[in-house]
Amino acid sequence: MENKKHPVTDVLELHLQRYLDDLGDIPPSNVYEMVISSIEKPMLALVMKHADDNQSLAAQYLGINRNTLRKKLLEHGLIQK
């Protein structure tokens, strides 16, 4: 069976490579945190919208625990306490 990359992976690789190329001789720093924070908030917002703001359903879609989802939604300011 052929091992195909997901289209999201292609987009991420393209833009991350551009970012690194644009740095030139400047060494990158905190790349992991930059990528995770750039992707996580919009992903959570879109999945929550798709789940009609049902946290249990959104957690199921994401494959994470509902308490973990709630913590992340709070961290990103997508819900209030």
C-alpha positions as CSV (number, residue, x, y, z in Angstrom):
1,M,0.0,0.0,0.0
2,E,1.3,3.5,-0.9
3,N,2.1,5.8,2.0
4,K,0.5,9.2,1.0
5,K,0.8,12.3,3.0
6,H,-2.2,14.2,4.2
7,P,-2.9,17.5,2.4
8,V,-2.5,19.3,5.7
9,T,1.0,18.0,6.0
10,D,1.8,19.3,2.6
11,V,0.6,22.8,3.4
12,L,2.5,22.8,6.8
13,E,5.7,21.6,5.2
14,L,5.5,24.2,2.4
15,H,4.9,27.1,4.8
16,L,7.4,26.0,7.4
17,Q,10.0,25.6,4.7
18,R,9.2,29.2,3.5
19,Y,9.5,30.5,7.1
20,L,12.9,28.8,7.6
21,D,14.1,30.0,4.2
22,D,13.0,33.6,5.0
23,L,15.1,33.5,8.1
24,G,18.3,33.2,6.0
25,D,21.3,33.2,8.4
26,I,19.1,33.9,11.5
27,P,18.8,30.7,13.6
28,P,15.2,29.7,14.2
29,S,13.9,29.4,17.8
30,N,10.8,28.0,19.4
31,V,9.7,26.5,16.1
32,Y,7.7,23.8,17.9
33,E,5.7,26.2,20.0
34,M,5.1,28.5,17.1
35,V,3.7,25.7,14.9
36,I,1.6,24.2,17.6
37,S,0.1,27.5,18.7
38,S,-0.5,28.6,15.1
39,I,-2.4,25.4,14.3
40,E,-4.1,24.4,17.6
41,K,-6.4,27.5,18.1
42,P,-8.0,27.5,14.6
43,M,-8.3,23.7,14.6
44,L,-10.1,23.8,17.9
45,A,-12.4,26.7,16.8
46,L,-13.3,24.9,13.5
47,V,-13.9,21.5,15.2
48,M,-16.1,23.2,17.9
49,K,-18.1,24.9,15.1
50,H,-18.5,21.6,13.3
51,A,-19.7,20.0,16.5
52,D,-22.2,22.9,17.2
53,D,-20.2,23.8,20.3
54,N,-20.8,20.4,21.8
55,Q,-17.5,19.8,23.7
56,S,-18.1,16.0,24.1
57,L,-18.7,15.6,20.4
58,A,-15.7,17.9,19.5
59,A,-13.5,15.9,21.8
60,Q,-14.6,12.7,20.1
61,Y,-13.9,14.2,16.7
62,L,-10.4,15.2,17.9
63,G,-9.7,11.9,19.6
64,I,-9.0,13.6,23.0
65,N,-10.6,13.6,26.4
66,R,-13.3,16.2,26.9
67,N,-11.4,17.6,30.0
68,T,-8.3,18.1,27.8
69,L,-10.4,19.8,25.2
70,R,-11.9,22.1,27.8
71,K,-8.5,23.0,29.1
72,K,-7.2,23.8,25.6
73,L,-10.3,25.9,24.8
74,L,-9.7,27.9,28.0
75,E,-6.0,28.4,27.2
76,H,-6.9,29.7,23.8
77,G,-9.7,32.0,25.0
78,L,-12.3,30.1,23.0
79,I,-14.5,29.6,26.0
80,Q,-14.9,31.4,29.4
81,K,-14.8,29.7,32.8
